[in-house]
Structures are given as C-alpha cells and as structure tokens.
Amino acid sequence: MPETLLITAAAGFEAACRVDALPEGHRARRLHGHGYVARLRAALPAGWAAFPGGEVEELAGRLRACIAPLDYGFLNDTVPDPTDENLARWVRARIEVPWIEAVGVQSTRDCGADLDGADVAHVWRRHAFQSAHRLPNVPAGHKCGRMHGHGFEVILHARVAAAGRALGVDYDAIDAAWAPLARELDHACLNDLPGLGNPTSELIASWIWDRLKPSLPSLAWVTVYETASCGAHYDGTRWRIWKEFSLDSAVRLARAPEGDARQRIHGHTFTLRLHLSAPLDTVLGWTQDFGDVKELFAPVFARIDHQPLHELPGLVDGDAVSLARWIRAECAPMLPALDRIDLEQVRGCGAILAWGDEAPALPV
C-alpha cells in the first residue's frame, strides 16, 4: 500500500459563545466559554515550506495566525452558530493552505469535530469508566492474568455527511446512547458482564460497538484507552491498536537557513504513537500484547530517547518527517504489523506517516 504523509498542526484559543442551533433550554444556548483547540492535517507538497524540515512549524504558524481573530472574542460576532463544525468550516475557508485533508475543532478535552474537504463530519465524544478486570487466557505469570483495574476511557466516533449543517451529530445524542452502557461498565468487574469474560481492550471495543450501533447508526469507530498510552479501535469489522511513547531528544535541523535558531542544538519532548493492525487472536482476545510491542520497540527506543538525534546514523535530519521514516525502517523487521506512525514534536504538531488503512487521529 502506498505511503501517506500528513503534516499536523494544533493551536488553542479562548473564546465565549452561544449556540442558538441547539434546542430551546439547552445549556449551550446560554453565554459560556471554552478553551478551544483547532487542528489541521495537510498533505503538503515538497518545497512548500521555507526549507525541508520546516513544514510543521510553518503550518502551525499559519494556523495560529488564522485563528488569532477568534482569541478572547465573542464567537457569534464572527461565526453564526459557532458549533465545533461551523468553527472548523470558518478555519478551512480562511487558512491559506490548499492541501488540507481535514480541519478539526474541539471545544473541550472530551469532544470535537473534524471536517474533510467533502464536508463529512467526524464527531467524537470521550467518556470514562472505572473498572476491574483480568485476562483469563494469558500465559501463566502474565501480570494481566491477575485481577487489577484501570481508569478506562472510551471515545465514540460518529461520521456523517454534514452538508453545511451546524451540527452533524449532537454530543448530547452520543451521551444519551452511551448512558446505559456507562451504568453497566462503571465501578464493575468487567469479567462479570455477559459477553466480557475475556475483557481485552479489543473485545471491550467490539462489545461497546455491538450495543451502541443499533441506537447510534452514525457510529464509525469505538476507541478504548486501557491506559493513557495504549488502546484499541474497532469499526465493526477490524481492530487496530496503538502504543504511545514519550521521547526526550536533542535535535538540530541541518537544512535550516543560516541564522535560524533551529540550526542550533535544541530539543523536544516528542509524542510517538505506533499503530498496528493484525487479526484478532481468538484465544487471547487481542491482536498483539501491548507489553510485547513495548519490548520489541525497546532497542529502537533506546537509540532515540535521551539522545542527540542529529548524531544518529541514517537519519536525514531531526525533523518529525525524517524521524518518522527512520523509525519505520528500523521497526519493520520486529513489528511487521506496524502500519502508521504519529510523531508530534509538540502536542498536536508533527507528522502522520501511514501505509495501511486509516484509523481516527486521536484527539490532541
């Protein structure tokens, strides 16, 4: 499958609003405010930025300039019915980058909407539940075979043809569909629930899908975070997992122009997500053990964490795109199921390198 490269950018703004598109009496019709995050994903051509490796900061700078008029303002003065979808349309119409693949706006940590060029809305809502579980089929001695617990998070992704509407899917409709499941899952032992005798992240995701899809036809994906750094997606037919790592690395961009600060040695706390697709193991109930992914990746991790990346053999430069491609090449022998890498040099700003089927971009 051909490689897809997207540059990502994110920027925040604080603003007040009132959403008159919602039903009478809805709390969001009252004057209120949010700390918003706007996001872009763009397939930028070679030579777009001032120098190779400068794409991420150039895109982020353009996004910050685009949303500056919204910051500390009353959104209704600029965007009638300032829902997340309408704000995303406003950004898309004004950002001077013609290669945008998706524009997203999230009004809180727990909800947001992304719009593609065809005005299809990808609306997501995050929920949490506190539960215990054990995995009964793991090998003897595996820590997950013991009864333990997690603060699970679930993101429900809905996809609709928005067709210019202010709201593709009302967040309250997603909440209402989720509420009966929340009562079953929260403060429970998952193994005791019918159909969850082996509650892996993958099987929890498909269990939720089977119960929600009839009442929420627009449901496109279910994402389950087992911890803050790993989880699984399910779309009704296939599972995908991801494992997240944090890298504290020194970099310098050798191709930056003379006098640019990025030519100096500096550093980032990179966020790295490895996405993997594999068939479900019908006995173990997972596609791959998160612990195995971490162990197999450990030799590569050791070469890039707390290291000067500009001294790494084979790395073209220390920018997010070059590093993502280097990681792909290094991981290919030990992680054949790997089909996507997200690498952010600051949260939300970086590169997505994919060579498999697309999964949702996790919220910033």
Sequence and secondary structure as in RCSB ss.txt:
>XXXX:A:sequence
MPETLLITAAAGFEAACRVDALPEGHRARRLHGHGYVARLRAALPAGWAAFPGGEVEELAGRLRACIAPLDYGFL
NDTVPDPTDENLARWVRARIEVPWIEAVGVQSTRDCGADLDGADVAHVWRRHAFQSAHRLPNVPAGHKCGRMHGH
GFEVILHARVAAAGRALGVDYDAIDAAWAPLARELDHACLNDLPGLGNPTSELIASWIWDRLKPSLPSLAWVTVY
ETASCGAHYDGTRWRIWKEFSLDSAVRLARAPEGDARQRIHGHTFTLRLHLSAPLDTVLGWTQDFGDVKELFAPV
FARIDHQPLHELPGLVDGDAVSLARWIRAECAPMLPALDRIDLEQVRGCGAILAWGDEAPALPV
>XXXX:A:secstr
   EEEEEEEEEEEEEE  TTS TT GGGSSEEEEEEEEEEE   TT SSSTT HHHHHHHHHHHHHGGGTTEEG
GGTSSS  HHHHHHHHHHH   TTEEEEEEEEETTEEEEEETT EEEEEEEEEEEEEE  TTS TT GGGS EEE
EEEEEEEEEEE TT S SS HHHHHHHHHHHHHHHTTEEGGGSTT SS  HHHHHHHHHHHHTTT TTEEEEEEE
EETTEEEEE SS EEEEEEEEEEEEE  TTS TT GGGS EEEEEEEEEEEE    TTT SSS HHHHHHHHHHH
HHHHTTSBGGG TT S SSHHHHHHHHHHHHTTT TTEEEEEEEEETTEEEEEESS        
